[in-house]
Each structure stands twice: as structure tokens, then as C-alpha cells.
Amino acid sequence: MAEHVFAAQGAELRIVEICEAGTGQSVMLVPLVVFRRGPVKMGGFPDFGLVDQCAPVLAGDIELDDALTDLLWGFIEDALSDVDLIDVKKVPPRIAGRSNPLHALPTELVQDPIYALDLTAGEGPGGWRRKHVYKEARGKYRKFEAAGIHFVEARSAADRAFVLDQLRLQRQHRFEEKQWYNTLEEEPAQSSYIDSLLREHGPDCPLRLFALRDETRVAGAICALSRGRALSAMLISMGGEEWRRFSPGLVLFARLIDWAGQNGFTELCFGSGVQFYKTRFGGDPWTIHAYARPLTTAGTAYLALRRLKAIARRLRDETARLSAPGAPAQSA
């Protein structure tokens, strides 16, 4: 992100290392970014619309008690003491299958939740595997198999590059069809960031790529980021009209969930958004927190203006909804 995204934004990366007082052992690394919005200097976790969750990196063998939250946030605020506004978003309750000691912010602002699936709770009468969607996905997958299409992970460098190219091409066609803004193609820095992740290899490579495919055809693709015992869905695409009746998106998620469970993952995050299909697969909402603290008059003014814009946007959307044909009449 520092190489591709921050440079395009004129942003500065800062890393806060938090160590044990007695041993000097590193227990947490906190990535921070400082950037400008007009005359206002802002600081927070790296985001720029590219990530679903913003969190620190935890040492592998140390558990941090929630009682340390205020102390930890104090270190972060000290590192950002020269900005006008500390603006932190998308803070999740868990990191790579572990509790996030920074989830309880000094002043919490609840955001839209993200949905995650506890992969260890699939069996039994109340388990998510009992949901009808998995039976439906198995039936759809059998149709793919009859057509010679299988769910596979792309492992070699050439195969990974091919699948990602197909994923991006399919997304581009879909976004053009829907007249949606495609940040992955319209913002070169984001595209470069994904390409950089793709080039990493080895057992610790975070970017995992999967596809419904044969030797020449790709009916759909999905990529996810892996860390520890957690897998987080990142991008998904579906092939052309010939595959739509097979519901490739449904099958991709169902097969990804199966793969994650078989490979030792304990949770799968569905990414940002509150779409219905996430609860259909058994996903539970995670409370996501945000925190905004102005440190100067400029920061206070910027935050007030942003809140006014949000209010105006909600009023505009509500007015448009009530003015739409077929909207219910309002009584006095």
C-alpha cells in the first residue's frame, strides 16, 4: 500500500511498535497513515477505500488483555499528535482469528457491520451447514462438473496471473453492464496494489485465488486474503450469460467455505456490505467501530462539515425515495 497507494495520495506511512516494558519484546505493530484533505492534516489507519478492516499486527505468541485498550490507544494518539484530525474507521473485533485489543475505541462510532462465518459451528441441528443454500450450491456445482468445470485454486505464477486477469475482465464487463464505478480499473494505484499482492509467493502469501474453470474457460473467480486461522473474501467475479443459470457466485462462496474448513481456517469474513446472501450462508454480524477526534480548530471544522454533508445526503436520499413513483403517501 505504501508503494502504490500512499504515493499516489501524497501520504506518509508511520509504524508504531509497542513492546513489553520488561523484556523489550514487540507485541504489536500499528500501521498509521498521515495525509491531507485540502488544508486539513489527517491521521489514522491505512484505508483509502481499499480495505474492509483496519487493525494492528499482533505478535504470534502474546495475548493482550482488553484492559490495556486505553493505554494502547494512548500510544497511537501520541504518534498522531501533529495532525488536525485523528480519523479511524473499520476497526473489527477480531484479527486473524484473535481478539482485537483496539476494538474498544476511546469514543466509539458504530459503522455498518461486516459479516463473518464461524467455520467451527457448521455441524449439529443449529449449524450453518443445515441451511438450504448449501444443498442448492451442491446441486449447482454438479451441473458445473457435468460441463467439465471444477473449483480449483490457482497456485503457479502463470495460473494466478491468468485467473486474476479473468476476474478483472469479468468484473469490468459486469460493472459496465450495471453502470457502476469500478475502482479497481479506474484508480491505477488500487490496481497496482492488487498486482503487487499477486506477485508474492510461498506458503505465507496472503492472496489466494480460486476459480470455477477448465483448461480454457473461467465461469467465475474469487480471491481472498488469508492470515492465521482467518480467511477474508476480497473480490469476486462471474462469467458471461452462459454461466448465469448455474449461479457461479453462489457456488464460489459455498466451495470457498468448504475449502476453508478443510484447510484449518476457523472463520471466514464475507467482506464489506450487508447483502442478504451473507446471512443466507450463516454469517453473523461483527460490530465495526470508528473514532474521530479533532486536535485543532481546523480538525473540528472539517469534522462538523463532514457531518453536515452526511445529514444533507440522507435528506436528499429520503426525499428521492418519497418522491419516487409508487412511494407511500405521507399523512399529516
N, C-alpha and C positions, 0 to 999 in steps of 0.2 A: 504493500500500500504506500509506503514511504517513497519508493522508487517511481511508481506510476501515477498514483492519485494525489499524494500530497504535493508533489512538484507542480502538477497542473493547477492546484489550488493556491500555490504560494504558501503552503502550511509548513509548520515546524513540528517535528516529532520530538517528544520528550519521553524518557523511560524512568519511572520511579522504581527503585529497588528497595524493598522492605526486608530487613534482616532481623534475626533474633539478637537481642542485646548481648546475651552472654556468650554465644558461640560465633556470632557474625554470619551464621548460615542464612542464605537467601530463602525467604519463604514465599515471596510474591513479587512479580513484576507487573507494573501497571503502565500500559501504553497510553500516552496522552498526546493530544494534538492542539496546537495553538494556531489560529488563523484569523483573518479579518473578514467582517461583513461590513463593507463601507468603512466608516471611521471607527467601528467598534471592534475591539480585540477580544476574541472569544477563546475559551479553552474547554476541553472535555475529552471524552473517549473518541478514538477514530471512528468515523461513521460515513459521512458524505453520501448517505443513501445507499451504501454498498453492502451493509451488513444487517442481519436480523437481530443480533445480540451483541452488546458491548460489555466486556468483562476483563478482569485481570488474568494473568497466568499464574497458576498455583504450583508450588513445589510438590513433587510427587509423593513425598513421604510425611507431610505435615498437615494436620487438620487445624484450622483456625476457628476459634470459638466466636459465636456471634457477639459476645460481649466486647470483642475488640473492634467492632464496626466503627464506632465513633473515633477511636484512635487512628484507625486506618484511613478514614476519610479526612482526618486532620492532616495527615501526611500529603494526601492528594491536593487538598486545598492550599497547603504551603507551596507546593510545586507550581500552582497556578495563581499565585498571589499577585502577579503582574498583569493580569487580564482585566477587562471591564466586566465580563460576564462568564461565570462558570456554567456551562450548559451540557448536562449529561442526560443521555437518552438510552432506552432499550436495555436496561440492566435486568438480567434474568435471575431467577432464584437458584439456578444450578449451572455449573461449569463442567463440561466433560464428565457428567455423571456424579459430580460432587457439589455440596452446598457452596453457594457463593457468599463469602463473608461481606461483600459490599452491597448485597441486595437491599438491606435496610438503609436507605439514604437519610441524610440529615433532615430533609424536608421532602417527603415522598409525593410524587405526582404520578398517579396510576395511568398507564397508557393502555391501548388495546392489547389484549392478551395474545400470546402465541400458544399454539397447541403442540403438545408432546405426548408420545405414547410410551407407557411403561411396558417394555417388552417382556418383563418377567411376570406380568399379570394376564397372560393370554389364555391360560387353561382354566378349567373349572366352570361351574354354572354361570358365573358373572363375568367370565373372561372375555376379552375383546375378540378372541377367535370365534366366539359363538355368533358374532354379528353376521347378518346375511351377506354383507358386502364381500366377505372373503369367499363364500361359496360362489357368488356371482363372478368374482375375479378368476376363480379356478376354471369355471366354465368358459369364460372368455379366453383364458390362456390356452386351453385345449384347442380352441379354434386357431389361435396363432400357431401352435405347434403343428396342426394339420396343414397349415400353409408353409411350413418349413421355417417359421420364425421362433427364436428362442431368446430368453432373458439371459444375458451374459455380461460379465464385467470386462471392460476394455483394460488390458494390462500393459501391452507393449507400447512404446512411444508412438509408433506409427498408428496403432489401433486407437489410442487415446486421442490423437490429433484428428483422426477421421471421425470418430464419434462426436467430438466437440464441434467440429465443423458442421456435421449434420444437425446437431442440436441447435446451433446458432442459425443455420439456414431455415430450419423448420419454425423456429421462434420468429424469425424475420417475416416469413410468409404469413404466419398467424397474426402477428401484430399489425401488419399491413392490411390484412383482411378485416380486422376489428378496428382499424384506425387508432391504435394505441401507440403511445410514445415508447420507443424501445431504447432504454438507457444503455443496454449492452452494446448496441450498434451506434447510437447517436453520440455517446460520450467515449472518446478513444481511450481515456485513462482507465475506465472500468474494463474495457475490452482487454487492454494490456495487462491489467491485474489478473484477470482470469487466465490469460495465456501464460503468465509467469507461474501461477499455481500449477498449471498443466505440465510445465517443464520439470517440476520436481519429481524425483523417482525414489524408489526404495520402500521399505516396509512402513516408514513413518510419513510417507507422502499423504498430505491431508485430503487432496481432491480425489474422489472416487467417481468413476464414470461407468454407467450401465446403459444397456440398450436392448430393445426388442429388435432382433436383426437376424439376417442370414449373411452370406458372403457379400452380397451386393446391395441388399435392401435394408433400410432402417425404418421401422414402423413407429419408433418413438425412443426418446433417450431421457435419462435423468442423471444429475450429478449431485453429490453430497460431500460435505466436509466431515471428516472423522477425527476424533480426538478422544483418547482414553476409551471409555465404555459408551460414548455417545456418538450418534450419527445425526447430522442435520441436513435435511434436504435443501438444495440450493437453487437449481434450475431444472426445468422440465420442458420437454417439447413433444409434440405429436406429429406424426406423418400426415400425408395427404388424405384426400377423401376416401381412397380405397381402404384405409385402415380405421376410419372413424367408427364404423359399426362394431368394431372389436373393442372399443373403449380402451385405447392404449394408455391413457393417463391412469385409469382405474387399475389396470394390470401392472403398470410400472410401480405404483406405490405398494400394491399388495406383494409383489415379488421382492421389492426392496425391503419391506418389513420382514419377510421370510428370511432373506439373506442376512439381514442384521442380526436376527435372533440366532441363526445358525453359526454366526461368526463371533459370538461372545459379547455383542453390544447389549446394553440393558435399557437404553432409551433412544427414541427417535423423535427428533423435532421436525415438525412439518414446515417450519419457516414462518415468515410474517404473514399476516392476514387472518381473517376469521371465517374463511369459506366453510360451507356446510360439510364438504367431503372429509374434513379433518375430524369432526366429531363422528362422522359415519364410520371411520376406521377405528374409533375408540379413543381418539385423542382427548386429553384433558387440558383445560386452560392453565397456563402459567401466568401469574401476575407479573407484569413488567413495569418497572419503576423508572421515573425520570426525576431530574433535580435541576433547578435553575436558581442560581444565586448571583445577583448583581453585586459587584465590588466597587463600582464607581457610578456617578450620575449618568454617564453615557450608557452604562450597562442597564441601569434602571429604566431609562427612556426606551432603549431598544426592546426590553422585555415587555414594557407596557404597550408599545406599538404592536408587537407580535400578538399579544393577547387581544388587542382591538381588532386586528386583521382576522384572527380566528373567529371572533364573535361575528364580524361582518360576513365572513364566509359561511358560517352556519345560518345566518339570517337569509343570505342570498339563496342557499340551497333549500331552506324551508319554504321560502317564497315561491321558488320554482316548482317545488313539489305540490304546493297547494294550488298553484295556478295551472298545473297540468290538466289536460282533458281527462275527465273522469274522477278528478280529485273530490273527496267528500266535502259537502258544503259545511261551512262553519256557522254555528249558531251563536247568537249574542249571549 
